[in-house]
C-alpha cells in the first residue's frame, strides 16, 4: 500500500498546479460523464499520460481530497432501480462534504435521456453529511426532484480524489481511490485495489487524452471491466457489493465483469463480491 502511494505521489510531482478558484471555470454542472474502473497500480502510468494536457488541483499543499457522502433513497429503492434498469431519465440524491474546502452540499444529479448530467446543489449550513434535512434543503429538493416522495438514508461512502483539469478542452478528470461503503443495514464493503476514473466533459467525445491512454493499454491486461467505459456509478456498485440479495437479483453482468477483473489482479474473488451466478 505504501509503495503504491509513493508511486502515485511521484507521478503527480511533475504536474503544473491549479487552485480551487481556477477550477471554478470548470464547474461543469451540465456535462457528459464517462466512467472507468482501473487497478490502482495503473494510476501512475495514467497520470504520466495526462501530464502534458492537465493541471493538478492542489489545496493547502494537498494533491488529494477526502470525500464523505450520504446517499438518500426513495421508497422501494426507486433511484437504484432506475439505475439498474438503465432508465434514461434518473436521479441520485446525496449529501457530500469536501475536506479541501471545508464545505458540504446537498446535491441532486439528474441524468437526461440524451446522456447529459445536470447537477443541482445547495450548500449546507454545516460541513457534514448529517441525514437531517433543513427546511431550506427540503425546499431545494422539492424544486429539483419530480415528486415529493419520502427520502431515507441508504448508503455512506468515502474515498480520496485526485482532480485534474484540462483547461484547453474544458474537461475534468477525477481519480477516486480507497473507496469504502456502508449501507443502511450496517454492511461494509470496499473496492479492494480498484479505482474509479471519471471524465467530465461539456460535449461528449472519445477523442481525449484519457481515452488515448486507456486504449494504449495491452488488451491482455484489460480483463472484464478494467479500462473500459462503464455506465455503472459508484453508488450502484456499492449497493450491490453491500447487499447479497441485490446481487442475486440484479446486475449480474456488471458483477461478473468485476469478478473477472479481480481474478486477473488477485487470482481470487474477495468474499464481498461473490454472488450466485445462477440467480443473477
Secondary structure, 3 states (H helix, E strand, C coil): CHHHHHHHHHHHHCCCEECHHHHHHHCCCEEEEEEEEEEHHHHHHHHHHHCCCCEEECECCECCEEEEEEEEECHHHHHHHHHHCCCCCEEEEEEEEECCCCEEEEEEEEECCCCEEEEEEEECCCCCCCCCCCHHHHHHHHHHCCCCCCCEEEEEEEEEEEEEEECCCCEEEEEEEEEEEEECCCCEEECCCEEEEEEEECCCCCCCHHHHHHHCCCHHHCCCCECCEECCCHHHHHHHHHCHHHHHHCCHHHHHHHHHHHHHHHCCCCHHHCCCHHHC
